[in-house]
C-alpha cells in the first residue's frame, strides 16, 4: 500500500516506482515491529534489501503505525510515500482521506502494472445516499484522473485535477454530502465545464 499526499494507490510491485508514479525521494515503511515482530521483520528486511539494491537514491525510514496516524493528523506534509500492509493501509487511507477534506474527495487506485487496475472513490458507494443526488462526486472524478495519469494521459489527468481544484476553491461551500451548495450532478457539471 502506498499513500501519496494527494493520491492513494495500492502497489503490488516495487518497480512500479519507475514511470507510473511521480519521482519519489522519500519512502516510509509503516508497521508495528515492536508487537508484530515476525511479520514486520520480514517486511522491513525486504523493504531495505529492495531499496538498497534497486532504489539507492530513495531515502527509506520506518514508522510505527500508531505514530504515523498521529503525525498524519498533526503534520501530514512530513510524508511523501508510505508502504504498509493491507490492514494498516486500510486504516491509514481512511485517515488520509479525512485529513485531505473527507471521504468524498479521496480517490483510490489498485494498480497492477502487469494487468488490470481498478480505480474508485476511497469512501465506496455510500449506499445510504442512494437516489438523493447529494453525494460529493469528486472522489469518483479524481479516481478517473488517477486512471488517466496511470494510463499515460497526463494532460487529460491534469485538466481534470485543475478543474476540481477550481471547483473546490471557488464554488463549493463544503466537501460534505448535502452541504456542498450544489447537487451531485451539478458538481459534476461544474467540473465538466472546466475540463
LUMVEXLO-155566 format. One line per field, with one value per residue (C-alpha): x, y, z. Coordinates in Angstrom, 2 decimals. Layout:
REM LUMVEXLO-155566
xx <- (X, ...) .
yy <- (Y, ...) .
zz <- (Z, ...) .
REM end
This chain:
REM LUMVEXLO-155566
xx <- (0.00, 1.41, -0.05, 0.81, -0.02, -2.96, -3.44, -3.78, -2.55, -2.14, 1.14, 1.89, 5.39, 8.33, 9.33, 6.09, 8.05, 9.62, 7.35, 3.83, 4.43, 5.98, 9.67, 9.90, 12.59, 11.48, 9.57, 8.47, 7.58, 4.69, 4.39, 4.36, 7.70, 7.54, 4.40, 4.18, 7.85, 7.96, 5.62, 7.09, 10.65, 10.14, 8.57, 11.40, 14.15, 12.52, 11.89, 15.56, 17.00, 14.93, 15.54, 19.32, 19.55, 17.07, 16.50, 19.68, 18.79, 15.44, 15.60, 13.95, 12.59, 10.48, 7.46, 5.18, 1.55, 0.25, 2.89, 2.17, -1.53, -0.69, 1.72, -0.65, -3.13, -0.59, 1.80, 0.72, 3.17, 6.00, 5.12, 5.92, 5.18, 4.20, 4.34, 2.41, 0.26, -3.36, -4.73, -2.73, -3.14, -6.93, -6.81, -4.21, -6.03, -9.25, -7.30, -5.54, -8.89, -10.23, -7.13, -7.38, -11.02, -13.10, -14.06, -15.94, -12.73, -10.34, -9.50, -8.03, -6.37, -5.33, -2.58, -1.28, 1.45, 1.12, -2.64, -5.95, -6.02, -9.03, -9.79, -12.52, -13.50, -11.97, -15.36, -17.01, -20.55, -22.18, -25.44, -27.22, -27.27, -28.67, -31.09, -30.69, -28.35, -26.36, -23.14, -19.85, -18.80, -15.26, -13.66, -15.03, -13.92, -10.45, -10.26, -10.82, -7.99, -5.74, -6.63, -5.79, -2.45, -1.61, -2.51, -0.10, -2.78, -1.13, -2.53, -6.11, -5.48, -4.07, -7.07, -9.44, -7.34, -7.18, -10.95, -11.51, -9.16, -11.09, -14.49, -13.40, -11.67, -14.31, -17.72, -18.33, -19.43, -18.26, -16.96, -19.53, -22.55, -25.59, -23.58, -21.83, -24.35, -24.91, -26.33, -24.14, -24.95, -24.39, -20.92, -20.14, -21.33, -19.17, -16.09, -17.03, -17.42, -13.83, -12.14) .
yy <- (0.00, 3.35, 6.62, 9.81, 13.31, 13.71, 10.19, 6.81, 3.83, 0.13, -1.09, -4.74, -4.46, -2.29, -1.50, 0.45, 3.32, 3.80, 5.59, 5.35, 7.39, 10.84, 10.85, 9.52, 10.95, 9.59, 6.44, 5.16, 1.65, 1.60, -1.38, -2.46, -4.23, -3.87, -6.09, -7.95, -8.86, -11.77, -10.40, -6.92, -8.18, -9.76, -6.57, -4.44, -6.71, -6.83, -3.08, -2.29, -5.02, -3.94, -0.27, -0.65, -2.75, -1.08, 2.44, 3.61, 7.31, 6.98, 7.76, 4.96, 5.17, 3.02, 4.31, 2.56, 2.69, 4.49, 7.22, 7.50, 8.12, 10.78, 12.57, 12.33, 14.39, 16.81, 17.26, 15.26, 17.18, 15.24, 12.17, 11.60, 7.89, 5.21, 1.44, -0.90, -4.00, -4.15, -3.91, -0.83, 0.59, 0.46, 2.45, 4.93, 5.59, 6.48, 8.78, 10.32, 10.84, 12.72, 14.90, 15.99, 17.00, 13.90, 10.63, 12.45, 13.82, 10.87, 8.94, 5.45, 3.05, -0.58, -0.55, -3.71, -2.85, -6.30, -6.48, -4.91, -1.99, -0.60, 2.99, 4.04, 6.54, 5.63, 6.06, 3.44, 3.75, 5.42, 3.44, 5.48, 8.40, 6.42, 8.43, 11.63, 13.48, 14.95, 12.88, 14.54, 13.11, 14.49, 11.29, 9.39, 12.18, 12.26, 8.47, 8.88, 11.43, 8.98, 6.30, 8.63, 9.53, 5.84, 5.18, 7.91, 10.52, 13.11, 16.15, 14.89, 13.94, 17.41, 19.06, 17.16, 17.86, 21.58, 21.67, 20.01, 22.49, 25.38, 24.00, 23.20, 26.54, 28.83, 27.11, 24.58, 25.63, 22.29, 18.93, 17.07, 15.29, 17.54, 20.61, 21.48, 24.10, 22.03, 18.62, 15.70, 16.23, 19.99, 19.46, 17.04, 19.63, 22.33, 20.14, 19.11, 22.76, 23.44, 20.45) .
zz <- (0.00, -0.94, 0.28, -1.59, -0.46, -2.83, -4.16, -2.56, -4.53, -3.85, -5.31, -5.95, -7.43, -6.28, -9.86, -10.28, -8.72, -12.15, -14.59, -13.21, -10.07, -9.67, -8.73, -5.18, -2.90, 0.47, 1.38, 4.77, 5.83, 8.31, 10.62, 14.23, 14.71, 18.49, 18.62, 15.29, 15.42, 12.97, 10.33, 10.11, 10.44, 7.01, 5.65, 6.99, 5.63, 2.18, 2.23, 2.89, 0.65, -2.36, -1.58, -1.29, -4.45, -6.78, -5.37, -3.64, -4.06, -2.26, 1.47, 3.47, 7.03, 9.33, 11.32, 13.82, 12.63, 15.72, 15.43, 11.71, 12.38, 14.95, 12.63, 9.65, 11.65, 13.07, 10.11, 7.03, 4.84, 6.51, 4.45, 0.80, 0.29, 2.80, 2.28, 4.59, 4.91, 3.76, 7.32, 8.28, 4.78, 5.06, 8.29, 7.03, 3.74, 5.58, 7.88, 4.88, 3.19, 6.18, 6.54, 2.90, 3.06, 3.66, 2.10, -0.65, -2.16, -1.77, -4.92, -4.85, -7.20, -7.05, -9.66, -11.31, -13.84, -15.42, -15.74, -14.89, -12.46, -10.61, -9.62, -7.20, -4.53, -1.16, 0.53, -1.67, -2.99, 0.07, -0.24, 2.45, -0.01, -2.97, -5.08, -3.06, -5.51, -2.60, -2.54, -3.43, -6.83, -6.71, -5.40, -8.40, -10.74, -9.17, -9.49, -13.22, -13.30, -11.45, -14.01, -16.89, -15.29, -14.83, -18.49, -19.56, -20.33, -18.10, -19.88, -19.51, -15.85, -15.13, -16.80, -14.52, -11.42, -12.24, -12.80, -9.42, -7.74, -9.27, -8.27, -4.71, -4.36, -5.83, -5.85, -3.11, 0.37, 1.81, 0.62, 2.74, 1.28, 1.29, 2.28, -0.98, -2.09, -5.24, -6.08, -7.14, -10.81, -10.57, -9.08, -11.91, -14.43, -12.81, -13.25, -16.80, -17.84, -16.76, -18.42) .
REM end
